[in-house]
Amino acid sequence: MSKKYQFPNTYVIVFFIVLFAGMLTWIVPGGAFDYETKIVNGIERSVVKNGSFHYVDNTPQTWQIFSAIFDGFVDKADIIVFIFLIGGAFWIMNQTKAIDIGIYAFLNKTKKLEKYRFIQYLGIDHIIIVLLMLVFSIFGAVFGMSEETIAFTIIFVPLSIKMGYDSIVGLAMCFIGAGLGFAGAVLNPFTIGIAQGLSDLPLFSGLEYRIICWIIINIAGIAYILRYAKTIKKDPSLSPVYKDDAYWRKYTETAVDTESLKPSRSAWIIFGILVAVMSVFAYKNPETTLNIGKSTSELPLIPILTGLFVLTGIWSLKKSVHFFILNILLFTILFLVAGVMGYGWYIMEIATLFFVMGLASGLAFEFSLNDITRHFLDGVRDILSAGLIVGLAGGIVVILKNGQIIDTILHSVADSMSGFGNYATVSIMYIIQTGINLIMPSGSAKAALTMPIMAQFSDLIGLSRQATVMAFQLGDGFTNMITPTSGVLMGVLGVAKIPYDKWFKWVWKFILMLVILGFFLLIPTVTLDLNGF
């Protein structure tokens, strides 16, 4: 009797991609560009020298295919540690049941709004999905939110399940929302800023058309998600991850005692310590320089947040310890935004912030130190698969770099563009950037590799450099939501417990729609006289 075919596990899929990358190093000849250091928007970056490509001795990968897995873990160590700290911190908070009570309270409040006919017509659930996706889209468009969505996945997936949807809709609220904003980048310094700087264009010029593109991308993306969410709401069993969501259904169906627990002395002590730390931080940082596009503004942001925390902290402590813990979560998010936009925080600072949040939550709930340690380790254990898959996927890029074939591939496709018209050329640039993004999801690294070549090439054929930057922007954004080489994608899927094969089956049509939309958005950059283009 033949065994029923089973689709390969996510680990198997990624490992075979690593093997395929290793095979390419035997087929594709080795090549390399020379690099030079340039100051781009005040930061030193290593960029490609024009016309410097040369072939080098081939370096086929053999046993290195297996050592690349080790190197992948080393290369992605920051994201892996970030995932573990986030998982452990949120597990501590989860054990207090504060998030559960917060979700119950939130849904009860929103249900009361359905008495209004206009709200009833639109659907309160639809309004929640749209607003959350727009918030994260703005974050993605303005400061390139990406890795941060891993932390929010733990919040929005249970919320989505409780609303009657699935974990895919939960990811849509934060990860896909941020992805749409990242693709329609308006002021993102890590993509648009670097690409325009390397192309010798005024920083964030062409803003007007980019805003239009951001609006169109969000309308198309959010409409697609709402249509899917409506289908799942009617029949949850139609979800491709219905069986996988059994974990989250069990999690959300666990009986939660919504009775308010009055804060103990421990909660007031934690409140005092947090206020003291924030006050010192506010004293040392009375003004915060927020960088939004080309404009900067000085605001007493930290003192304001500290003052608000004092007021809301006292209010929440008088209400219940659960609301106090939710208040800690809220201000963790607010300080995250302030840190990223005002102080250039990245993975280490954000992970530290959430780690402190978990400790403060546990101590406020009067967990013992042994309990906090046990809950933290349980959280790391629960999220371990997410960290492992991120490290395994990192081996793909390591193989391609060690095999020295990335530059060869780029040089070959760039040469193939000669002889085409402007629209055909910008379309090919878009395809190239999309293809490269599948193996190199880092926008800043890809800009440093491709933009010096593409910008010079566009001059030779009379194509606007802004159009070239636009092709990079769109090509850099959409496939971040499907490529297994993206540590962020594999991280959020691991946290949401969605197998990559099921995610791929669902998301490929969505990505195809967005990629086709990208082609249409490039047409005006060639055919119309746009401001800044």
GIVEN-V381130 format. One record per residue. OMEGA is omega in radians with two decimals (none if undefined). BURIAL is b if it has 9 or more other C-alpha atoms within 8 Angstrom, else e. Layout:
BEGIN
omega=OMEGA burial=BURIAL
omega=OMEGA burial=BURIAL
END
This chain:
BEGIN
omega=-3.09 burial=e
omega=3.12 burial=e
omega=3.09 burial=e
omega=-3.10 burial=e
omega=3.09 burial=e
omega=3.12 burial=e
omega=-3.08 burial=e
omega=3.05 burial=e
omega=3.14 burial=e
omega=3.14 burial=b
omega=3.13 burial=b
omega=-3.14 burial=e
omega=-3.10 burial=b
omega=-3.14 burial=b
omega=3.11 burial=b
omega=3.04 burial=e
omega=3.06 burial=b
omega=3.12 burial=b
omega=3.13 burial=b
omega=3.09 burial=e
omega=3.09 burial=b
omega=3.10 burial=b
omega=-3.14 burial=b
omega=-3.14 burial=e
omega=3.06 burial=b
omega=-3.04 burial=b
omega=-3.09 burial=e
omega=3.13 burial=b
omega=3.13 burial=b
omega=3.13 burial=b
omega=-3.10 burial=b
omega=2.95 burial=b
omega=2.94 burial=b
omega=-3.08 burial=e
omega=3.07 burial=e
omega=-3.13 burial=e
omega=3.10 burial=e
omega=3.04 burial=e
omega=-3.13 burial=e
omega=-3.11 burial=b
omega=3.07 burial=e
omega=-3.12 burial=e
omega=3.09 burial=e
omega=3.11 burial=e
omega=3.10 burial=b
omega=-3.07 burial=b
omega=-3.08 burial=b
omega=3.00 burial=b
omega=-3.14 burial=b
omega=3.10 burial=e
omega=-3.05 burial=e
omega=-3.08 burial=e
omega=3.06 burial=b
omega=3.13 burial=e
omega=3.11 burial=b
omega=3.11 burial=e
omega=3.14 burial=e
omega=3.11 burial=b
omega=3.14 burial=b
omega=-3.10 burial=b
omega=3.11 burial=b
omega=3.11 burial=e
omega=3.12 burial=e
omega=3.09 burial=e
omega=-3.12 burial=b
omega=3.10 burial=e
omega=3.11 burial=e
omega=3.09 burial=b
omega=3.06 burial=b
omega=-3.14 burial=b
omega=3.10 burial=b
omega=3.09 burial=b
omega=3.11 burial=b
omega=-3.10 burial=e
omega=-3.11 burial=b
omega=-3.06 burial=b
omega=-3.11 burial=b
omega=-3.14 burial=b
omega=-3.13 burial=b
omega=3.11 burial=b
omega=3.09 burial=b
omega=-3.14 burial=b
omega=-3.12 burial=b
omega=-3.14 burial=b
omega=3.11 burial=b
omega=-3.13 burial=b
omega=3.13 burial=b
omega=-3.11 burial=b
omega=-3.12 burial=b
omega=3.11 burial=b
omega=3.07 burial=b
omega=3.14 burial=b
omega=3.14 burial=b
omega=-3.11 burial=b
omega=3.07 burial=e
omega=-3.10 burial=b
omega=-3.14 burial=b
omega=-3.13 burial=b
omega=3.11 burial=b
omega=3.14 burial=b
omega=3.10 burial=b
omega=3.11 burial=b
omega=3.10 burial=b
omega=-3.11 burial=e
omega=-3.13 burial=e
omega=-3.12 burial=e
omega=3.09 burial=b
omega=3.11 burial=e
omega=-3.10 burial=e
omega=3.13 burial=b
omega=3.14 burial=e
omega=-3.14 burial=e
omega=-3.08 burial=b
omega=3.09 burial=b
omega=3.09 burial=e
omega=-3.02 burial=e
omega=-3.11 burial=e
omega=3.11 burial=e
omega=3.13 burial=b
omega=-3.14 burial=b
omega=-3.12 burial=e
omega=-3.07 burial=e
omega=-3.06 burial=b
omega=3.12 burial=b
omega=3.11 burial=e
omega=3.13 burial=b
omega=3.13 burial=b
omega=-3.13 burial=e
omega=-3.11 burial=b
omega=-3.09 burial=b
omega=-3.14 burial=e
omega=3.13 burial=b
omega=3.12 burial=b
omega=3.11 burial=b
omega=-3.12 burial=b
omega=3.07 burial=b
omega=3.08 burial=b
omega=3.09 burial=b
omega=3.13 burial=b
omega=-3.10 burial=b
omega=-3.03 burial=b
omega=-3.13 burial=b
omega=2.99 burial=b
omega=3.12 burial=b
omega=3.13 burial=b
omega=-3.12 burial=b
omega=-3.10 burial=e
omega=-3.09 burial=b
omega=3.10 burial=b
omega=-3.13 burial=b
omega=-3.08 burial=b
omega=3.13 burial=b
omega=-3.10 burial=b
omega=3.13 burial=b
omega=-2.95 burial=b
omega=3.08 burial=b
omega=3.06 burial=b
omega=3.10 burial=b
omega=3.14 burial=b
omega=3.13 burial=b
omega=-3.13 burial=b
omega=3.12 burial=b
omega=3.12 burial=e
omega=3.12 burial=b
omega=3.13 burial=b
omega=-3.09 burial=b
omega=3.09 burial=b
omega=3.08 burial=e
omega=3.07 burial=b
omega=3.08 burial=b
omega=-3.14 burial=b
omega=-3.09 burial=b
omega=-3.10 burial=b
omega=-3.02 burial=b
omega=3.14 burial=b
omega=3.07 burial=b
omega=3.11 burial=b
omega=3.13 burial=b
omega=3.09 burial=b
omega=3.11 burial=b
omega=3.14 burial=b
omega=3.13 burial=b
omega=3.13 burial=b
omega=-3.02 burial=b
omega=3.12 burial=b
omega=-3.08 burial=b
omega=-3.07 burial=b
omega=-3.10 burial=b
omega=-3.07 burial=b
omega=3.11 burial=b
omega=-3.13 burial=b
omega=-3.11 burial=b
omega=-3.12 burial=b
omega=-3.11 burial=b
omega=3.13 burial=b
omega=3.10 burial=b
omega=3.12 burial=b
omega=3.13 burial=b
omega=-3.14 burial=b
omega=3.08 burial=e
omega=3.07 burial=b
omega=-3.06 burial=e
omega=3.10 burial=b
omega=3.02 burial=b
omega=-3.05 burial=e
omega=-3.04 burial=b
omega=-3.03 burial=b
omega=-3.11 burial=e
omega=3.13 burial=b
omega=3.08 burial=b
omega=3.10 burial=b
omega=3.13 burial=e
omega=3.13 burial=b
omega=-3.14 burial=b
omega=-3.11 burial=e
omega=-3.14 burial=e
omega=-3.13 burial=b
omega=3.09 burial=b
omega=-3.12 burial=e
omega=-3.08 burial=b
omega=-3.11 burial=b
omega=3.10 burial=b
omega=3.12 burial=e
omega=-3.13 burial=b
omega=3.13 burial=b
omega=3.11 burial=b
omega=3.12 burial=e
omega=-3.12 burial=e
omega=3.13 burial=b
omega=3.12 burial=e
omega=-3.11 burial=b
omega=3.13 burial=b
omega=-3.14 burial=b
omega=-3.11 burial=e
omega=-3.10 burial=e
omega=-3.12 burial=b
omega=3.11 burial=e
omega=3.13 burial=e
omega=3.09 burial=e
omega=-3.14 burial=e
omega=-3.08 burial=b
omega=-3.13 burial=b
omega=-3.14 burial=e
omega=-3.13 burial=e
omega=3.09 burial=b
omega=3.09 burial=e
omega=-3.08 burial=e
omega=3.09 burial=b
omega=3.09 burial=b
omega=-3.13 burial=e
omega=-3.06 burial=e
omega=-3.13 burial=b
omega=3.11 burial=e
omega=-3.10 burial=e
omega=-3.13 burial=e
omega=3.09 burial=e
omega=-3.08 burial=e
omega=3.11 burial=e
omega=-3.10 burial=e
omega=3.06 burial=e
omega=-3.14 burial=e
omega=-3.11 burial=b
omega=3.07 burial=b
omega=3.12 burial=b
omega=-3.14 burial=e
omega=-3.12 burial=b
omega=3.13 burial=b
omega=3.11 burial=b
omega=3.11 burial=b
omega=3.09 burial=b
omega=-3.14 burial=b
omega=3.14 burial=e
omega=-3.14 burial=e
omega=3.11 burial=e
omega=3.14 burial=b
omega=3.14 burial=e
omega=3.13 burial=e
omega=-3.13 burial=b
omega=3.09 burial=b
omega=3.12 burial=e
omega=3.13 burial=b
omega=3.12 burial=b
omega=-3.13 burial=e
omega=-3.13 burial=e
omega=-3.11 burial=b
omega=3.12 burial=b
omega=3.09 burial=b
omega=3.11 burial=b
omega=3.11 burial=b
omega=3.12 burial=b
omega=3.11 burial=b
omega=-3.04 burial=b
omega=3.12 burial=b
omega=-3.06 burial=e
omega=3.05 burial=e
omega=3.13 burial=b
omega=3.11 burial=e
omega=-3.13 burial=e
omega=3.05 burial=e
omega=-2.97 burial=b
omega=-3.08 burial=b
omega=3.05 burial=b
omega=3.12 burial=b
omega=3.13 burial=e
omega=3.13 burial=b
omega=3.12 burial=b
omega=3.11 burial=e
omega=3.13 burial=e
omega=3.11 burial=b
omega=-3.10 burial=b
omega=-3.11 burial=e
omega=3.12 burial=b
omega=3.12 burial=b
omega=3.12 burial=e
omega=-3.09 burial=e
omega=3.12 burial=b
omega=3.09 burial=b
omega=-3.11 burial=e
omega=3.10 burial=b
omega=3.13 burial=b
omega=3.12 burial=b
omega=3.13 burial=b
omega=3.06 burial=b
omega=3.10 burial=b
omega=3.06 burial=b
omega=3.09 burial=b
omega=3.06 burial=b
omega=3.11 burial=b
omega=3.14 burial=b
omega=-3.08 burial=e
omega=2.97 burial=b
omega=3.13 burial=b
omega=-3.14 burial=e
omega=3.10 burial=b
omega=3.05 burial=b
omega=3.14 burial=b
omega=3.13 burial=e
omega=-3.13 burial=b
omega=-3.13 burial=b
omega=-3.06 burial=b
omega=-3.06 burial=b
omega=-3.04 burial=b
omega=3.08 burial=b
omega=3.13 burial=e
omega=3.07 burial=b
omega=-2.95 burial=e
omega=-3.08 burial=b
omega=-3.11 burial=b
omega=-3.12 burial=e
omega=3.11 burial=b
omega=3.11 burial=b
omega=-3.14 burial=b
omega=-3.12 burial=b
omega=3.10 burial=b
omega=3.09 burial=b
omega=3.10 burial=b
omega=3.13 burial=b
omega=3.12 burial=b
omega=-3.13 burial=b
omega=3.13 burial=b
omega=-3.13 burial=b
omega=-3.14 burial=b
omega=3.13 burial=b
omega=3.13 burial=b
omega=3.11 burial=b
omega=2.95 burial=b
omega=3.02 burial=b
omega=3.14 burial=e
omega=3.09 burial=e
omega=3.10 burial=e
omega=3.14 burial=e
omega=3.13 burial=b
omega=-3.13 burial=e
omega=3.13 burial=e
omega=3.13 burial=b
omega=3.14 burial=b
omega=3.07 burial=b
omega=3.12 burial=b
omega=3.10 burial=b
omega=3.13 burial=b
omega=-3.11 burial=e
omega=-3.05 burial=e
omega=-3.06 burial=b
omega=-3.10 burial=b
omega=3.13 burial=e
omega=3.12 burial=b
omega=-3.13 burial=b
omega=-3.11 burial=b
omega=3.08 burial=b
omega=3.13 burial=b
omega=3.13 burial=b
omega=3.13 burial=b
omega=3.11 burial=b
omega=3.13 burial=b
omega=-3.14 burial=b
omega=-3.11 burial=b
omega=3.13 burial=b
omega=3.13 burial=b
omega=-3.11 burial=b
omega=3.11 burial=b
omega=-3.14 burial=b
omega=3.09 burial=e
omega=3.10 burial=b
omega=-3.13 burial=b
omega=-3.13 burial=b
omega=-3.13 burial=b
omega=3.11 burial=b
omega=3.13 burial=b
omega=-3.14 burial=b
omega=-3.13 burial=b
omega=-3.10 burial=b
omega=-3.12 burial=e
omega=3.09 burial=b
omega=3.12 burial=b
omega=-3.08 burial=e
omega=-3.07 burial=e
omega=-3.06 burial=b
omega=3.07 burial=e
omega=3.13 burial=e
omega=3.05 burial=e
omega=-3.06 burial=e
omega=-3.11 burial=b
omega=3.10 burial=e
omega=-3.12 burial=e
omega=-3.13 burial=b
omega=3.08 burial=b
omega=3.11 burial=b
omega=3.07 burial=b
omega=3.13 burial=b
omega=3.12 burial=b
omega=3.14 burial=b
omega=-3.13 burial=b
omega=3.10 burial=b
omega=3.14 burial=b
omega=3.13 burial=b
omega=-3.11 burial=b
omega=3.12 burial=b
omega=-3.13 burial=b
omega=3.13 burial=b
omega=-3.05 burial=b
omega=-3.12 burial=b
omega=-3.12 burial=e
omega=-3.11 burial=b
omega=3.13 burial=b
omega=-3.14 burial=e
omega=3.10 burial=b
omega=3.14 burial=b
omega=-3.12 burial=b
omega=-2.95 burial=b
omega=-2.97 burial=b
omega=3.10 burial=b
omega=3.14 burial=b
omega=-3.08 burial=b
omega=-3.12 burial=b
omega=3.12 burial=b
omega=-3.14 burial=b
omega=-3.13 burial=e
omega=3.09 burial=b
omega=-3.08 burial=b
omega=-3.08 burial=e
omega=3.10 burial=e
omega=3.12 burial=e
omega=3.14 burial=b
omega=3.08 burial=b
omega=3.09 burial=b
omega=3.10 burial=b
omega=3.11 burial=b
omega=3.09 burial=b
omega=3.13 burial=b
omega=3.10 burial=b
omega=3.08 burial=b
omega=-3.08 burial=b
omega=-3.10 burial=b
omega=3.12 burial=b
omega=-3.12 burial=b
omega=-2.94 burial=b
omega=-2.92 burial=b
omega=-3.01 burial=b
omega=2.99 burial=b
omega=-3.07 burial=b
omega=-3.13 burial=b
omega=-3.04 burial=b
omega=3.14 burial=b
omega=3.10 burial=b
omega=3.13 burial=b
omega=3.10 burial=b
omega=-3.13 burial=b
omega=3.13 burial=b
omega=-3.12 burial=b
omega=3.10 burial=b
omega=-3.12 burial=b
omega=3.10 burial=b
omega=3.11 burial=b
omega=3.13 burial=b
omega=-3.13 burial=b
omega=-3.14 burial=b
omega=3.07 burial=e
omega=3.08 burial=b
omega=-3.07 burial=b
omega=-3.10 burial=b
omega=3.13 burial=b
omega=3.06 burial=b
omega=-3.13 burial=b
omega=-3.13 burial=b
omega=-3.13 burial=e
omega=-2.91 burial=b
omega=-3.00 burial=b
omega=3.10 burial=b
omega=3.11 burial=e
omega=3.13 burial=b
omega=3.12 burial=b
omega=3.09 burial=e
omega=-3.12 burial=e
omega=3.13 burial=b
omega=3.10 burial=b
omega=3.07 burial=e
omega=3.11 burial=b
omega=3.10 burial=b
omega=-3.14 burial=b
omega=-3.14 burial=e
omega=3.11 burial=b
omega=-3.09 burial=b
omega=3.14 burial=b
omega=-3.13 burial=b
omega=-3.13 burial=b
omega=-2.98 burial=b
omega=-3.07 burial=e
omega=3.07 burial=e
omega=-3.08 burial=e
omega=3.12 burial=b
omega=3.13 burial=e
omega=-3.13 burial=e
omega=none burial=b
END
